[in-house]
Amino acid sequence: MGMTDMNLGNLLPSWLRRRRPKISVLRLSGVIGGGGPLRGGALTLDGLNKSIERAFAPRGLSAVALAINSPGGSPVQSALIARRIRQIADKKDIKVIAFAEDVAASGGYWLACAADEIFAEESSILGSVGVISAGFGFNDLLSRYGVERRVHTAGARKAMLDPFQAENADDVTRLKSIQTDIHENFKDHVRARRGDRLTGAEEDIFNGDIFLGKEALALGLIDGIGDLQTTLRERYGDKLRLNPIGQRRSLLRRRLGVETRDLAGDLIAAVEDWSHWKRFGL
């Protein structure tokens, strides 16, 4: 009855006392950015922060693995999520290894670069280090049906890129300036994280192109070809313990799969998500 924890530990069989490698697996799957219930898988720092903390919380971790399947999305949320992962990893001195599944492109690749090493399948799609803005113009449609558009603003650029007005050259110039700045931030992040491992020419790597696994490896965008289970067990042994960490959902979302928000906006978000994924489909 008076035995200490150490005494009790000595009574355990040697196979139980032997330390088994332990790795948290943090899944980052979906379009990056906000949205409604039809965009429930969207990745944001607010939605992921608790999961990130749980991934790094266990004692004696050998590493944290990132299982990434994302076509990208918000550059801000990409940066926030990646920065939070690095903050905790550096503070706790824990290795981070990323594994690209179908897609780790654009913001998805930004997340992958938060890791110390990146692995992918031969058919995984990576890269897309660029910035895109896409939309539609409906100004002729309104005039055809005799609809008058009424917009009143304080500030000359408040209605910039309004899809119901004719495209303005000054607005496009301003948009491209913003895109250039975001692109430079993206390139700086990749350079900082990949360093001398980047072997391809920057005009090839940073032009927004996408690459399959082997080509990404040759360019230095990733460190090897391999899936999460096989690669980690080859490195840490068959007795490796993998602890899956998923994004928590609200009780209403778990029960019904939706939350009470604007359905029209959510339908648009769902179409945007679909377009993100279809860019990289077969």
C-alpha positions as CSV (number, residue, x, y, z in Angstrom):
1,M,0.0,0.0,0.0
2,G,2.9,2.3,0.7
3,M,4.6,1.7,-2.7
4,T,5.7,4.7,-4.7
5,D,4.8,5.1,-8.4
6,M,8.4,4.1,-9.2
7,N,8.0,0.9,-7.2
8,L,4.8,0.1,-9.0
9,G,6.5,0.8,-12.4
10,N,9.1,-1.7,-11.6
11,L,6.5,-4.4,-11.1
12,L,5.3,-3.9,-14.7
13,P,6.6,-6.3,-17.4
14,S,9.6,-5.0,-19.3
15,W,7.5,-4.7,-22.5
16,L,5.2,-2.3,-20.7
17,R,8.0,-0.3,-19.2
18,R,9.8,0.1,-22.5
19,R,9.0,3.5,-24.1
20,R,7.1,3.3,-27.3
21,P,7.4,6.2,-29.8
22,K,4.4,8.4,-29.8
23,I,3.2,10.8,-32.6
24,S,0.2,13.0,-32.7
25,V,-1.5,13.2,-36.2
26,L,-3.2,16.5,-36.9
27,R,-5.5,16.4,-39.9
28,L,-5.7,19.6,-42.0
29,S,-8.3,18.8,-44.6
30,G,-10.5,21.2,-46.5
31,V,-10.5,24.7,-48.0
32,I,-8.7,27.3,-45.9
33,G,-10.9,30.2,-44.7
34,G,-14.2,31.1,-43.2
35,G,-17.7,30.0,-44.3
36,G,-21.1,28.7,-43.2
37,P,-22.5,25.2,-42.4
38,L,-22.0,23.9,-46.0
39,R,-18.4,24.9,-45.5
40,G,-18.0,23.0,-42.3
41,G,-14.6,21.6,-43.2
42,A,-13.0,25.0,-43.8
43,L,-9.7,25.5,-41.9
44,T,-9.3,28.5,-39.7
45,L,-7.0,29.2,-36.8
46,D,-10.1,29.8,-34.5
47,G,-11.4,26.3,-35.4
48,L,-8.0,24.6,-35.2
49,N,-6.2,26.2,-32.3
50,K,-7.5,23.8,-29.7
51,S,-6.6,20.8,-31.9
52,I,-3.1,22.2,-32.5
53,E,-2.6,22.6,-28.8
54,R,-3.9,19.1,-28.1
55,A,-1.5,17.7,-30.8
56,F,1.5,19.1,-29.0
57,A,0.2,18.4,-25.4
58,P,1.2,14.8,-24.7
59,R,4.5,14.2,-22.9
60,G,7.3,12.3,-24.6
61,L,6.2,13.0,-28.2
62,S,8.5,11.8,-30.9
63,A,6.9,14.2,-33.4
64,V,3.7,15.7,-34.7
65,A,2.5,14.7,-38.1
66,L,0.4,16.9,-40.3
67,A,-2.0,15.0,-42.7
68,I,-2.7,17.7,-45.3
69,N,-5.4,17.6,-48.0
70,S,-6.2,21.1,-49.0
71,P,-6.4,23.1,-52.3
72,G,-5.7,26.4,-50.5
73,G,-7.9,29.4,-49.7
74,S,-7.3,32.3,-47.5
75,P,-3.6,33.5,-47.4
76,V,-4.2,35.1,-43.9
77,Q,-5.6,31.9,-42.4
78,S,-2.9,29.9,-44.0
79,A,-0.3,32.1,-42.4
80,L,-2.0,32.1,-39.0
81,I,-2.3,28.4,-38.8
82,A,1.2,27.7,-40.0
83,R,2.6,30.3,-37.5
84,R,0.7,28.8,-34.6
85,I,2.1,25.3,-35.4
86,R,5.6,26.7,-35.6
87,Q,5.3,28.7,-32.3
88,I,4.4,25.6,-30.3
89,A,6.8,23.3,-32.1
90,D,9.7,25.7,-31.5
91,K,8.7,26.3,-27.9
92,K,8.5,22.6,-27.1
93,D,11.3,21.5,-29.5
94,I,9.1,18.9,-31.2
95,K,9.7,17.8,-34.8
96,V,6.9,18.4,-37.3
97,I,6.5,16.2,-40.4
98,A,3.9,16.9,-43.1
99,F,2.3,14.4,-45.4
100,A,0.5,15.6,-48.5
101,E,-2.5,13.5,-49.6
102,D,-4.4,14.4,-52.7
103,V,-3.5,18.1,-52.7
104,A,-1.2,20.4,-50.8
105,A,-1.4,23.4,-53.1
106,S,-1.4,27.1,-52.6
107,G,-2.4,27.6,-49.0
108,G,-2.2,23.9,-48.5
109,Y,1.5,24.0,-49.4
110,W,1.8,27.0,-47.1
111,L,0.6,24.8,-44.3
112,A,3.0,22.0,-45.3
113,C,5.9,24.4,-45.1
114,A,5.2,24.7,-41.4
115,A,6.8,21.3,-41.0
116,D,10.4,20.4,-40.7
117,E,10.0,17.7,-43.4
118,I,7.4,17.2,-46.2
119,F,6.4,13.9,-47.8
120,A,3.9,13.2,-50.5
121,E,2.5,10.5,-52.8
122,E,3.8,10.2,-56.4
123,S,0.4,11.5,-57.6
124,S,0.0,14.2,-54.9
125,I,-0.4,17.7,-56.3
126,L,1.8,20.3,-54.7
127,G,3.0,23.9,-55.1
128,S,0.8,26.5,-56.8
129,V,2.8,29.2,-55.1
130,G,0.8,32.1,-56.5
131,V,-2.3,34.3,-55.8
132,I,-5.6,34.2,-57.7
133,S,-8.8,36.3,-57.7
134,A,-11.7,35.0,-59.8
135,G,-15.2,36.3,-60.2
136,F,-18.0,37.2,-62.7
137,G,-19.2,40.4,-64.4
138,F,-23.0,40.9,-64.5
139,N,-23.3,44.5,-65.7
140,D,-24.7,43.6,-69.2
141,L,-27.1,41.2,-67.6
142,L,-28.7,43.9,-65.5
143,S,-29.1,46.3,-68.5
144,R,-30.6,43.5,-70.6
145,Y,-33.5,43.1,-68.1
146,G,-33.9,46.8,-67.4
147,V,-32.5,46.6,-63.9
148,E,-30.9,49.7,-62.5
149,R,-28.0,49.2,-60.1
150,R,-27.8,51.8,-57.3
151,V,-24.6,52.0,-55.2
152,H,-23.7,54.9,-52.9
153,T,-20.3,55.0,-51.3
154,A,-18.1,57.3,-49.2
155,G,-14.6,56.5,-50.6
156,A,-13.7,56.3,-54.2
157,R,-12.6,52.6,-54.1
158,K,-15.3,51.3,-51.7
159,A,-17.1,49.6,-54.6
160,M,-13.9,48.4,-56.3
161,L,-14.4,45.3,-58.5
162,D,-18.2,45.4,-58.1
163,P,-19.4,42.5,-60.3
164,F,-22.5,44.5,-61.4
165,Q,-20.4,47.3,-62.8
166,A,-18.1,47.4,-65.8
167,E,-14.5,46.5,-64.9
168,N,-12.3,49.5,-64.2
169,A,-8.6,49.4,-65.3
170,D,-7.5,51.3,-62.1
171,D,-9.3,48.7,-59.9
172,V,-7.5,45.9,-61.7
173,T,-4.1,47.6,-61.3
174,R,-4.8,48.0,-57.6
175,L,-5.9,44.4,-57.3
176,K,-2.7,43.2,-59.0
177,S,-0.6,45.3,-56.6
178,I,-2.2,43.6,-53.6
179,Q,-1.8,40.2,-55.2
180,T,1.9,40.9,-55.8
181,D,2.4,41.8,-52.1
182,I,0.7,38.6,-51.0
183,H,2.7,36.6,-53.5
184,E,5.9,38.0,-52.0
185,N,4.8,37.0,-48.5
186,F,4.1,33.5,-49.8
187,K,7.5,33.2,-51.5
188,D,9.3,34.5,-48.4
189,H,7.6,31.8,-46.3
190,V,8.6,29.0,-48.7
191,R,12.2,30.4,-48.8
192,A,12.4,30.6,-45.0
193,R,11.1,27.1,-44.4
194,R,12.7,25.2,-47.3
195,G,16.0,27.1,-47.4
196,D,18.8,25.4,-49.3
197,R,16.6,22.4,-50.0
198,L,15.0,24.4,-52.9
199,T,16.9,23.2,-56.0
200,G,14.7,24.5,-58.8
201,A,14.8,27.9,-60.3
202,E,12.6,30.5,-58.6
203,E,10.9,31.4,-61.9
204,D,9.8,27.7,-62.1
205,I,8.9,27.2,-58.4
206,F,7.1,30.5,-57.8
207,N,5.1,31.0,-61.0
208,G,1.9,29.4,-59.6
209,D,2.5,26.0,-61.4
210,I,1.6,22.7,-59.8
211,F,3.8,19.6,-59.5
212,L,3.3,15.9,-58.9
213,G,5.3,14.3,-56.1
214,K,8.4,13.3,-58.0
215,E,8.8,16.6,-59.7
216,A,8.2,18.4,-56.4
217,L,10.9,16.3,-54.9
218,A,13.4,17.2,-57.7
219,L,12.6,20.9,-57.2
220,G,13.2,20.6,-53.4
221,L,9.6,21.4,-52.5
222,I,9.3,18.1,-50.5
223,D,11.8,15.8,-48.9
224,G,10.5,12.4,-49.9
225,I,7.9,10.1,-51.5
226,G,5.8,8.2,-49.0
227,D,2.5,8.0,-47.0
228,L,2.1,8.8,-43.3
229,Q,1.7,5.2,-41.9
230,T,4.6,3.6,-43.9
231,T,7.1,6.5,-43.6
232,L,6.6,6.9,-39.8
233,R,6.7,3.2,-39.1
234,E,9.9,2.8,-41.1
235,R,11.4,5.7,-39.1
236,Y,10.1,5.0,-35.6
237,G,9.3,1.3,-35.7
238,D,6.2,-0.9,-35.7
239,K,5.5,-0.2,-32.1
240,L,4.8,3.4,-32.9
241,R,1.6,4.9,-31.4
242,L,-0.3,7.3,-33.6
243,N,-2.8,9.6,-31.8
244,P,-5.3,11.1,-34.3
245,I,-6.3,14.7,-33.5
246,G,-9.4,16.0,-35.3
247,Q,-11.1,19.4,-35.5
248,R,-13.8,19.6,-32.9
249,R,-17.3,20.5,-34.1
250,S,-20.3,22.0,-32.2
251,L,-22.9,19.8,-30.8
252,L,-25.5,21.0,-33.3
253,R,-23.1,20.3,-36.2
254,R,-22.4,16.8,-34.9
255,R,-26.1,16.1,-34.5
256,L,-27.4,17.7,-37.7
257,G,-24.4,18.3,-39.8
258,V,-25.3,22.0,-40.1
259,E,-25.6,25.2,-38.2
260,T,-28.1,28.0,-38.4
261,R,-26.6,30.6,-40.8
262,D,-27.4,32.2,-44.1
263,L,-28.1,29.4,-46.6
264,A,-27.7,31.6,-49.7
265,G,-24.2,32.6,-48.6
266,D,-23.4,29.0,-47.7
267,L,-24.4,27.7,-51.1
268,I,-22.0,30.2,-52.7
269,A,-19.3,29.1,-50.3
270,A,-20.0,25.5,-51.3
271,V,-19.6,26.3,-55.0
272,E,-16.4,28.2,-54.2
273,D,-15.1,25.1,-52.3
274,W,-16.1,22.9,-55.2
275,S,-14.2,25.1,-57.7
276,H,-11.1,25.0,-55.4
277,W,-11.0,21.2,-55.4
278,K,-11.9,20.8,-59.1
279,R,-8.9,22.8,-60.2
280,F,-6.8,19.8,-59.1
281,G,-9.1,16.9,-59.9
282,L,-8.6,14.2,-62.6
